[in-house]
Amino acid sequence: MCDVQKYIDIYEELEKLEPDDTLQLVLEAKTEAQKDFFEMLGDYLLALKQQELIGRKLI
């Protein structure tokens, strides 16, 4: 069984990333799989921010 709290902690850390951070991760990825992962993470975080702004009717 996995350590659920460990992955919750990782998730909470990843949520703190800024767009520049995810870009840096993509540019410095060592493998194509890492690059793809960080690109998807950046897209996910952007979508969360868009949902937040839409909810606040700022866009």
PDB file of N, H, CA, C and O in Angstrom:
ATOM      1  N   MET A   1       0.840  -1.182   0.000  1.00  0.00           N
ATOM      2  CA  MET A   1       0.000   0.000   0.000  1.00  0.00           C
ATOM      3  C   MET A   1       0.888   1.249   0.000  1.00  0.00           C
ATOM      4  O   MET A   1       1.948   1.268   0.626  1.00  0.00           O
ATOM      5  N   CYS A   2       0.448   2.272  -0.698  1.00  0.00           N
ATOM      6  H   CYS A   2      -0.413   2.256  -1.206  1.00  0.00           H
ATOM      7  CA  CYS A   2       1.254   3.486  -0.790  1.00  0.00           C
ATOM      8  C   CYS A   2       1.033   4.392   0.419  1.00  0.00           C
ATOM      9  O   CYS A   2       0.041   4.275   1.139  1.00  0.00           O
ATOM     10  N   ASP A   3       1.973   5.284   0.612  1.00  0.00           N
ATOM     11  H   ASP A   3       2.778   5.379   0.027  1.00  0.00           H
ATOM     12  CA  ASP A   3       1.898   6.276   1.691  1.00  0.00           C
ATOM     13  C   ASP A   3       1.071   7.453   1.169  1.00  0.00           C
ATOM     14  O   ASP A   3       1.606   8.363   0.536  1.00  0.00           O
ATOM     15  N   VAL A   4      -0.220   7.428   1.437  1.00  0.00           N
ATOM     16  H   VAL A   4      -0.654   6.689   1.952  1.00  0.00           H
ATOM     17  CA  VAL A   4      -1.150   8.422   0.897  1.00  0.00           C
ATOM     18  C   VAL A   4      -0.746   9.833   1.301  1.00  0.00           C
ATOM     19  O   VAL A   4      -0.766  10.737   0.466  1.00  0.00           O
ATOM     20  N   GLN A   5      -0.383  10.039   2.544  1.00  0.00           N
ATOM     21  H   GLN A   5      -0.367   9.305   3.223  1.00  0.00           H
ATOM     22  CA  GLN A   5      -0.021  11.379   3.003  1.00  0.00           C
ATOM     23  C   GLN A   5       1.169  11.936   2.227  1.00  0.00           C
ATOM     24  O   GLN A   5       1.236  13.133   1.949  1.00  0.00           O
ATOM     25  N   LYS A   6       2.098  11.063   1.885  1.00  0.00           N
ATOM     26  H   LYS A   6       2.044  10.091   2.111  1.00  0.00           H
ATOM     27  CA  LYS A   6       3.267  11.475   1.094  1.00  0.00           C
ATOM     28  C   LYS A   6       2.821  12.100  -0.235  1.00  0.00           C
ATOM     29  O   LYS A   6       3.350  13.132  -0.647  1.00  0.00           O
ATOM     30  N   TYR A   7       1.858  11.474  -0.892  1.00  0.00           N
ATOM     31  H   TYR A   7       1.429  10.636  -0.556  1.00  0.00           H
ATOM     32  CA  TYR A   7       1.406  11.977  -2.183  1.00  0.00           C
ATOM     33  C   TYR A   7       0.510  13.200  -2.036  1.00  0.00           C
ATOM     34  O   TYR A   7       0.492  14.058  -2.919  1.00  0.00           O
ATOM     35  N   ILE A   8      -0.216  13.293  -0.959  1.00  0.00           N
ATOM     36  H   ILE A   8      -0.200  12.597  -0.242  1.00  0.00           H
ATOM     37  CA  ILE A   8      -0.985  14.505  -0.683  1.00  0.00           C
ATOM     38  C   ILE A   8      -0.036  15.680  -0.477  1.00  0.00           C
ATOM     39  O   ILE A   8      -0.288  16.779  -0.969  1.00  0.00           O
ATOM     40  N   ASP A   9       1.055  15.449   0.249  1.00  0.00           N
ATOM     41  H   ASP A   9       1.260  14.555   0.649  1.00  0.00           H
ATOM     42  CA  ASP A   9       2.059  16.492   0.467  1.00  0.00           C
ATOM     43  C   ASP A   9       2.694  16.922  -0.855  1.00  0.00           C
ATOM     44  O   ASP A   9       2.908  18.112  -1.084  1.00  0.00           O
ATOM     45  N   ILE A  10       2.994  15.963  -1.717  1.00  0.00           N
ATOM     46  H   ILE A  10       2.820  14.996  -1.531  1.00  0.00           H
ATOM     47  CA  ILE A  10       3.575  16.277  -3.026  1.00  0.00           C
ATOM     48  C   ILE A  10       2.587  17.118  -3.836  1.00  0.00           C
ATOM     49  O   ILE A  10       2.970  18.116  -4.447  1.00  0.00           O
ATOM     50  N   TYR A  11       1.324  16.714  -3.837  1.00  0.00           N
ATOM     51  H   TYR A  11       1.013  15.904  -3.340  1.00  0.00           H
ATOM     52  CA  TYR A  11       0.289  17.464  -4.551  1.00  0.00           C
ATOM     53  C   TYR A  11       0.225  18.909  -4.067  1.00  0.00           C
ATOM     54  O   TYR A  11       0.165  19.840  -4.870  1.00  0.00           O
ATOM     55  N   GLU A  12       0.238  19.084  -2.753  1.00  0.00           N
ATOM     56  H   GLU A  12       0.287  18.328  -2.101  1.00  0.00           H
ATOM     57  CA  GLU A  12       0.165  20.436  -2.202  1.00  0.00           C
ATOM     58  C   GLU A  12       1.374  21.272  -2.580  1.00  0.00           C
ATOM     59  O   GLU A  12       1.246  22.479  -2.788  1.00  0.00           O
ATOM     60  N   GLU A  13       2.535  20.662  -2.673  1.00  0.00           N
ATOM     61  H   GLU A  13       2.640  19.682  -2.504  1.00  0.00           H
ATOM     62  CA  GLU A  13       3.727  21.379  -3.122  1.00  0.00           C
ATOM     63  C   GLU A  13       3.612  21.762  -4.589  1.00  0.00           C
ATOM     64  O   GLU A  13       3.955  22.881  -4.970  1.00  0.00           O
ATOM     65  N   LEU A  14       3.132  20.838  -5.413  1.00  0.00           N
ATOM     66  H   LEU A  14       2.854  19.928  -5.103  1.00  0.00           H
ATOM     67  CA  LEU A  14       2.999  21.109  -6.840  1.00  0.00           C
ATOM     68  C   LEU A  14       1.999  22.218  -7.113  1.00  0.00           C
ATOM     69  O   LEU A  14       2.169  22.990  -8.057  1.00  0.00           O
ATOM     70  N   GLU A  15       0.957  22.304  -6.295  1.00  0.00           N
ATOM     71  H   GLU A  15       0.819  21.677  -5.529  1.00  0.00           H
ATOM     72  CA  GLU A  15      -0.044  23.367  -6.463  1.00  0.00           C
ATOM     73  C   GLU A  15       0.545  24.759  -6.297  1.00  0.00           C
ATOM     74  O   GLU A  15      -0.022  25.733  -6.793  1.00  0.00           O
ATOM     75  N   LYS A  16       1.656  24.863  -5.619  1.00  0.00           N
ATOM     76  H   LYS A  16       2.117  24.072  -5.216  1.00  0.00           H
ATOM     77  CA  LYS A  16       2.286  26.158  -5.349  1.00  0.00           C
ATOM     78  C   LYS A  16       3.121  26.663  -6.525  1.00  0.00           C
ATOM     79  O   LYS A  16       3.553  27.816  -6.528  1.00  0.00           O
ATOM     80  N   LEU A  17       3.348  25.811  -7.516  1.00  0.00           N
ATOM     81  H   LEU A  17       2.998  24.875  -7.513  1.00  0.00           H
ATOM     82  CA  LEU A  17       4.197  26.201  -8.639  1.00  0.00           C
ATOM     83  C   LEU A  17       3.570  27.327  -9.446  1.00  0.00           C
ATOM     84  O   LEU A  17       2.356  27.368  -9.645  1.00  0.00           O
ATOM     85  N   GLU A  18       4.405  28.225  -9.901  1.00  0.00           N
ATOM     86  H   GLU A  18       5.391  28.191  -9.739  1.00  0.00           H
ATOM     87  CA  GLU A  18       4.015  29.327 -10.778  1.00  0.00           C
ATOM     88  C   GLU A  18       4.304  28.916 -12.227  1.00  0.00           C
ATOM     89  O   GLU A  18       5.070  27.979 -12.451  1.00  0.00           O
ATOM     90  N   PRO A  19       3.710  29.594 -13.209  1.00  0.00           N
ATOM     91  CA  PRO A  19       3.975  29.250 -14.606  1.00  0.00           C
ATOM     92  C   PRO A  19       5.467  29.238 -14.963  1.00  0.00           C
ATOM     93  O   PRO A  19       5.917  28.369 -15.710  1.00  0.00           O
ATOM     94  N   ASP A  20       6.220  30.183 -14.440  1.00  0.00           N
ATOM     95  H   ASP A  20       5.854  30.889 -13.834  1.00  0.00           H
ATOM     96  CA  ASP A  20       7.661  30.192 -14.716  1.00  0.00           C
ATOM     97  C   ASP A  20       8.350  28.955 -14.161  1.00  0.00           C
ATOM     98  O   ASP A  20       9.313  28.456 -14.743  1.00  0.00           O
ATOM     99  N   ASP A  21       7.851  28.463 -13.035  1.00  0.00           N
ATOM    100  H   ASP A  21       7.068  28.868 -12.562  1.00  0.00           H
ATOM    101  CA  ASP A  21       8.424  27.260 -12.435  1.00  0.00           C
ATOM    102  C   ASP A  21       8.190  26.046 -13.324  1.00  0.00           C
ATOM    103  O   ASP A  21       9.104  25.254 -13.555  1.00  0.00           O
ATOM    104  N   THR A  22       6.957  25.900 -13.825  1.00  0.00           N
ATOM    105  H   THR A  22       6.215  26.543 -13.638  1.00  0.00           H
ATOM    106  CA  THR A  22       6.680  24.738 -14.663  1.00  0.00           C
ATOM    107  C   THR A  22       7.440  24.826 -15.985  1.00  0.00           C
ATOM    108  O   THR A  22       7.865  23.803 -16.523  1.00  0.00           O
ATOM    109  N   LEU A  23       7.613  26.032 -16.508  1.00  0.00           N
ATOM    110  H   LEU A  23       7.268  26.862 -16.070  1.00  0.00           H
ATOM    111  CA  LEU A  23       8.415  26.200 -17.720  1.00  0.00           C
ATOM    112  C   LEU A  23       9.855  25.765 -17.471  1.00  0.00           C
ATOM    113  O   LEU A  23      10.444  25.069 -18.298  1.00  0.00           O
ATOM    114  N   GLN A  24      10.415  26.163 -16.356  1.00  0.00           N
ATOM    115  H   GLN A  24       9.937  26.729 -15.684  1.00  0.00           H
ATOM    116  CA  GLN A  24      11.778  25.755 -16.013  1.00  0.00           C
ATOM    117  C   GLN A  24      11.876  24.237 -15.902  1.00  0.00           C
ATOM    118  O   GLN A  24      12.846  23.640 -16.368  1.00  0.00           O
ATOM    119  N   LEU A  25      10.886  23.619 -15.292  1.00  0.00           N
ATOM    120  H   LEU A  25      10.098  24.104 -14.913  1.00  0.00           H
ATOM    121  CA  LEU A  25      10.882  22.156 -15.166  1.00  0.00           C
ATOM    122  C   LEU A  25      10.839  21.497 -16.540  1.00  0.00           C
ATOM    123  O   LEU A  25      11.543  20.516 -16.779  1.00  0.00           O
ATOM    124  N   VAL A  26      10.025  22.023 -17.438  1.00  0.00           N
ATOM    125  H   VAL A  26       9.452  22.820 -17.244  1.00  0.00           H
ATOM    126  CA  VAL A  26       9.945  21.477 -18.798  1.00  0.00           C
ATOM    127  C   VAL A  26      11.290  21.610 -19.497  1.00  0.00           C
ATOM    128  O   VAL A  26      11.780  20.659 -20.106  1.00  0.00           O
ATOM    129  N   LEU A  27      11.881  22.794 -19.405  1.00  0.00           N
ATOM    130  H   LEU A  27      11.483  23.566 -18.910  1.00  0.00           H
ATOM    131  CA  LEU A  27      13.147  23.042 -20.104  1.00  0.00           C
ATOM    132  C   LEU A  27      14.294  22.209 -19.554  1.00  0.00           C
ATOM    133  O   LEU A  27      15.228  21.882 -20.287  1.00  0.00           O
ATOM    134  N   GLU A  28      14.236  21.864 -18.284  1.00  0.00           N
ATOM    135  H   GLU A  28      13.478  22.130 -17.688  1.00  0.00           H
ATOM    136  CA  GLU A  28      15.333  21.111 -17.660  1.00  0.00           C
ATOM    137  C   GLU A  28      15.019  19.633 -17.464  1.00  0.00           C
ATOM    138  O   GLU A  28      15.782  18.911 -16.822  1.00  0.00           O
ATOM    139  N   ALA A  29      13.898  19.185 -18.017  1.00  0.00           N
ATOM    140  H   ALA A  29      13.278  19.771 -18.539  1.00  0.00           H
ATOM    141  CA  ALA A  29      13.529  17.770 -17.896  1.00  0.00           C
ATOM    142  C   ALA A  29      14.602  16.900 -18.538  1.00  0.00           C
ATOM    143  O   ALA A  29      15.161  17.239 -19.581  1.00  0.00           O
ATOM    144  N   LYS A  30      14.874  15.780 -17.893  1.00  0.00           N
ATOM    145  H   LYS A  30      14.420  15.505 -17.046  1.00  0.00           H
ATOM    146  CA  LYS A  30      15.918  14.879 -18.380  1.00  0.00           C
ATOM    147  C   LYS A  30      15.399  13.866 -19.402  1.00  0.00           C
ATOM    148  O   LYS A  30      16.173  13.321 -20.189  1.00  0.00           O
ATOM    149  N   THR A  31      14.100  13.619 -19.388  1.00  0.00           N
ATOM    150  H   THR A  31      13.471  14.061 -18.748  1.00  0.00           H
ATOM    151  CA  THR A  31      13.510  12.667 -20.329  1.00  0.00           C
ATOM    152  C   THR A  31      12.270  13.287 -20.967  1.00  0.00           C
ATOM    153  O   THR A  31      11.724  14.277 -20.479  1.00  0.00           O
ATOM    154  N   GLU A  32      11.850  12.686 -22.056  1.00  0.00           N
ATOM    155  H   GLU A  32      12.293  11.882 -22.452  1.00  0.00           H
ATOM    156  CA  GLU A  32      10.636  13.139 -22.728  1.00  0.00           C
ATOM    157  C   GLU A  32       9.416  12.920 -21.823  1.00  0.00           C
ATOM    158  O   GLU A  32       8.488  13.729 -21.818  1.00  0.00           O
ATOM    159  N   ALA A  33       9.426  11.828 -21.062  1.00  0.00           N
ATOM    160  H   ALA A  33      10.180  11.171 -21.065  1.00  0.00           H
ATOM    161  CA  ALA A  33       8.314  11.547 -20.151  1.00  0.00           C
ATOM    162  C   ALA A  33       8.212  12.626 -19.074  1.00  0.00           C
ATOM    163  O   ALA A  33       7.112  13.062 -18.733  1.00  0.00           O
ATOM    164  N   GLN A  34       9.352  13.057 -18.540  1.00  0.00           N
ATOM    165  H   GLN A  34      10.245  12.703 -18.817  1.00  0.00           H
ATOM    166  CA  GLN A  34       9.345  14.125 -17.542  1.00  0.00           C
ATOM    167  C   GLN A  34       8.830  15.420 -18.163  1.00  0.00           C
ATOM    168  O   GLN A  34       8.032  16.133 -17.556  1.00  0.00           O
ATOM    169  N   LYS A  35       9.286  15.714 -19.365  1.00  0.00           N
ATOM    170  H   LYS A  35       9.934  15.135 -19.859  1.00  0.00           H
ATOM    171  CA  LYS A  35       8.840  16.918 -20.056  1.00  0.00           C
ATOM    172  C   LYS A  35       7.327  16.897 -20.245  1.00  0.00           C
ATOM    173  O   LYS A  35       6.646  17.887 -19.977  1.00  0.00           O
ATOM    174  N   ASP A  36       6.809  15.764 -20.706  1.00  0.00           N
ATOM    175  H   ASP A  36       7.362  14.960 -20.923  1.00  0.00           H
ATOM    176  CA  ASP A  36       5.364  15.629 -20.902  1.00  0.00           C
ATOM    177  C   ASP A  36       4.618  15.818 -19.584  1.00  0.00           C
ATOM    178  O   ASP A  36       3.590  16.493 -19.541  1.00  0.00           O
ATOM    179  N   PHE A  37       5.133  15.224 -18.514  1.00  0.00           N
ATOM    180  H   PHE A  37       5.969  14.675 -18.549  1.00  0.00           H
ATOM    181  CA  PHE A  37       4.501  15.340 -17.207  1.00  0.00           C
ATOM    182  C   PHE A  37       4.443  16.792 -16.751  1.00  0.00           C
ATOM    183  O   PHE A  37       3.397  17.263 -16.305  1.00  0.00           O
ATOM    184  N   PHE A  38       5.557  17.500 -16.859  1.00  0.00           N
ATOM    185  H   PHE A  38       6.407  17.117 -17.221  1.00  0.00           H
ATOM    186  CA  PHE A  38       5.593  18.888 -16.405  1.00  0.00           C
ATOM    187  C   PHE A  38       4.733  19.794 -17.282  1.00  0.00           C
ATOM    188  O   PHE A  38       4.158  20.765 -16.790  1.00  0.00           O
ATOM    189  N   GLU A  39       4.640  19.487 -18.573  1.00  0.00           N
ATOM    190  H   GLU A  39       5.107  18.698 -18.972  1.00  0.00           H
ATOM    191  CA  GLU A  39       3.745  20.249 -19.446  1.00  0.00           C
ATOM    192  C   GLU A  39       2.292  20.036 -19.034  1.00  0.00           C
ATOM    193  O   GLU A  39       1.512  20.986 -18.971  1.00  0.00           O
ATOM    194  N   MET A  40       1.930  18.774 -18.751  1.00  0.00           N
ATOM    195  H   MET A  40       2.564  18.002 -18.801  1.00  0.00           H
ATOM    196  CA  MET A  40       0.554  18.492 -18.308  1.00  0.00           C
ATOM    197  C   MET A  40       0.274  19.149 -16.960  1.00  0.00           C
ATOM    198  O   MET A  40      -0.829  19.645 -16.727  1.00  0.00           O
ATOM    199  N   LEU A  41       1.252  19.154 -16.087  1.00  0.00           N
ATOM    200  H   LEU A  41       2.147  18.751 -16.277  1.00  0.00           H
ATOM    201  CA  LEU A  41       1.096  19.805 -14.792  1.00  0.00           C
ATOM    202  C   LEU A  41       0.852  21.299 -14.978  1.00  0.00           C
ATOM    203  O   LEU A  41      -0.032  21.870 -14.339  1.00  0.00           O
ATOM    204  N   GLY A  42       1.628  21.926 -15.844  1.00  0.00           N
ATOM    205  H   GLY A  42       2.346  21.462 -16.363  1.00  0.00           H
ATOM    206  CA  GLY A  42       1.445  23.349 -16.121  1.00  0.00           C
ATOM    207  C   GLY A  42       0.065  23.639 -16.679  1.00  0.00           C
ATOM    208  O   GLY A  42      -0.571  24.620 -16.293  1.00  0.00           O
ATOM    209  N   ASP A  43      -0.408  22.781 -17.597  1.00  0.00           N
ATOM    210  H   ASP A  43       0.109  21.984 -17.911  1.00  0.00           H
ATOM    211  CA  ASP A  43      -1.745  22.940 -18.170  1.00  0.00           C
ATOM    212  C   ASP A  43      -2.814  22.795 -17.094  1.00  0.00           C
ATOM    213  O   ASP A  43      -3.784  23.553 -17.065  1.00  0.00           O
ATOM    214  N   TYR A  44      -2.630  21.818 -16.212  1.00  0.00           N
ATOM    215  H   TYR A  44      -1.842  21.203 -16.236  1.00  0.00           H
ATOM    216  CA  TYR A  44      -3.581  21.587 -15.121  1.00  0.00           C
ATOM    217  C   TYR A  44      -3.650  22.791 -14.192  1.00  0.00           C
ATOM    218  O   TYR A  44      -4.738  23.244 -13.836  1.00  0.00           O
ATOM    219  N   LEU A  45      -2.499  23.306 -13.803  1.00  0.00           N
ATOM    220  H   LEU A  45      -1.615  22.938 -14.093  1.00  0.00           H
ATOM    221  CA  LEU A  45      -2.471  24.453 -12.894  1.00  0.00           C
ATOM    222  C   LEU A  45      -3.093  25.684 -13.555  1.00  0.00           C
ATOM    223  O   LEU A  45      -3.781  26.464 -12.896  1.00  0.00           O
ATOM    224  N   LEU A  46      -2.853  25.856 -14.849  1.00  0.00           N
ATOM    225  H   LEU A  46      -2.294  25.222 -15.385  1.00  0.00           H
ATOM    226  CA  LEU A  46      -3.473  26.960 -15.578  1.00  0.00           C
ATOM    227  C   LEU A  46      -4.989  26.812 -15.601  1.00  0.00           C
ATOM    228  O   LEU A  46      -5.712  27.792 -15.418  1.00  0.00           O
ATOM    229  N   ALA A  47      -5.473  25.592 -15.824  1.00  0.00           N
ATOM    230  H   ALA A  47      -4.886  24.797 -15.973  1.00  0.00           H
ATOM    231  CA  ALA A  47      -6.919  25.350 -15.837  1.00  0.00           C
ATOM    232  C   ALA A  47      -7.531  25.656 -14.472  1.00  0.00           C
ATOM    233  O   ALA A  47      -8.622  26.223 -14.396  1.00  0.00           O
ATOM    234  N   LEU A  48      -6.844  25.289 -13.400  1.00  0.00           N
ATOM    235  H   LEU A  48      -5.958  24.829 -13.461  1.00  0.00           H
ATOM    236  CA  LEU A  48      -7.346  25.610 -12.057  1.00  0.00           C
ATOM    237  C   LEU A  48      -7.458  27.112 -11.863  1.00  0.00           C
ATOM    238  O   LEU A  48      -8.444  27.603 -11.312  1.00  0.00           O
ATOM    239  N   LYS A  49      -6.445  27.840 -12.317  1.00  0.00           N
ATOM    240  H   LYS A  49      -5.644  27.441 -12.764  1.00  0.00           H
ATOM    241  CA  LYS A  49      -6.451  29.298 -12.174  1.00  0.00           C
ATOM    242  C   LYS A  49      -7.586  29.911 -12.996  1.00  0.00           C
ATOM    243  O   LYS A  49      -8.259  30.836 -12.544  1.00  0.00           O
ATOM    244  N   GLN A  50      -7.792  29.389 -14.206  1.00  0.00           N
ATOM    245  H   GLN A  50      -7.245  28.637 -14.574  1.00  0.00           H
ATOM    246  CA  GLN A  50      -8.886  29.882 -15.039  1.00  0.00           C
ATOM    247  C   GLN A  50     -10.234  29.640 -14.374  1.00  0.00           C
ATOM    248  O   GLN A  50     -11.096  30.518 -14.390  1.00  0.00           O
ATOM    249  N   GLN A  51     -10.425  28.460 -13.790  1.00  0.00           N
ATOM    250  H   GLN A  51      -9.724  27.747 -13.778  1.00  0.00           H
ATOM    251  CA  GLN A  51     -11.681  28.157 -13.097  1.00  0.00           C
ATOM    252  C   GLN A  51     -11.895  29.108 -11.937  1.00  0.00           C
ATOM    253  O   GLN A  51     -13.015  29.558 -11.692  1.00  0.00           O
ATOM    254  N   GLU A  52     -10.822  29.413 -11.222  1.00  0.00           N
ATOM    255  H   GLU A  52      -9.913  29.047 -11.421  1.00  0.00           H
ATOM    256  CA  GLU A  52     -10.910  30.343 -10.097  1.00  0.00           C
ATOM    257  C   GLU A  52     -11.347  31.730 -10.581  1.00  0.00           C
ATOM    258  O   GLU A  52     -12.224  32.351  -9.982  1.00  0.00           O
ATOM    259  N   LEU A  53     -10.735  32.208 -11.662  1.00  0.00           N
ATOM    260  H   LEU A  53     -10.022  31.703 -12.148  1.00  0.00           H
ATOM    261  CA  LEU A  53     -11.063  33.521 -12.188  1.00  0.00           C
ATOM    262  C   LEU A  53     -12.483  33.574 -12.739  1.00  0.00           C
ATOM    263  O   LEU A  53     -13.184  34.571 -12.564  1.00  0.00           O
ATOM    264  N   ILE A  54     -12.902  32.511 -13.398  1.00  0.00           N
ATOM    265  H   ILE A  54     -12.332  31.702 -13.540  1.00  0.00           H
ATOM    266  CA  ILE A  54     -14.264  32.452 -13.919  1.00  0.00           C
ATOM    267  C   ILE A  54     -15.255  32.479 -12.753  1.00  0.00           C
ATOM    268  O   ILE A  54     -16.284  33.152 -12.814  1.00  0.00           O
ATOM    269  N   GLY A  55     -14.931  31.742 -11.701  1.00  0.00           N
ATOM    270  H   GLY A  55     -14.096  31.196 -11.652  1.00  0.00           H
ATOM    271  CA  GLY A  55     -15.795  31.722 -10.530  1.00  0.00           C
ATOM    272  C   GLY A  55     -15.917  33.089  -9.881  1.00  0.00           C
ATOM    273  O   GLY A  55     -16.955  33.430  -9.313  1.00  0.00           O
ATOM    274  N   ARG A  56     -14.852  33.866  -9.970  1.00  0.00           N
ATOM    275  H   ARG A  56     -14.009  33.590 -10.431  1.00  0.00           H
ATOM    276  CA  ARG A  56     -14.876  35.222  -9.422  1.00  0.00           C
ATOM    277  C   ARG A  56     -15.329  36.229 -10.471  1.00  0.00           C
ATOM    278  O   ARG A  56     -15.374  37.429 -10.197  1.00  0.00           O
ATOM    279  N   LYS A  57     -15.666  35.755 -11.675  1.00  0.00           N
ATOM    280  H   LYS A  57     -15.630  34.780 -11.898  1.00  0.00           H
ATOM    281  CA  LYS A  57     -16.143  36.590 -12.794  1.00  0.00           C
ATOM    282  C   LYS A  57     -15.150  37.666 -13.180  1.00  0.00           C
ATOM    283  O   LYS A  57     -15.522  38.802 -13.474  1.00  0.00           O
ATOM    284  N   LEU A  58     -13.852  37.281 -13.175  1.00  0.00           N
ATOM    285  H   LEU A  58     -13.551  36.358 -12.937  1.00  0.00           H
ATOM    286  CA  LEU A  58     -12.818  38.244 -13.566  1.00  0.00           C
ATOM    287  C   LEU A  58     -12.431  38.089 -15.020  1.00  0.00           C
ATOM    288  O   LEU A  58     -11.722  38.936 -15.564  1.00  0.00           O
ATOM    289  N   ILE A  59     -12.885  37.012 -15.668  1.00  0.00           N
ATOM    290  H   ILE A  59     -13.461  36.324 -15.226  1.00  0.00           H
ATOM    291  CA  ILE A  59     -12.623  36.878 -17.109  1.00  0.00           C
ATOM    292  C   ILE A  59     -13.888  36.491 -17.826  1.00  0.00           C
ATOM    293  O   ILE A  59     -13.882  36.328 -19.046  1.00  0.00           O
TER     294      ILE A  59
END
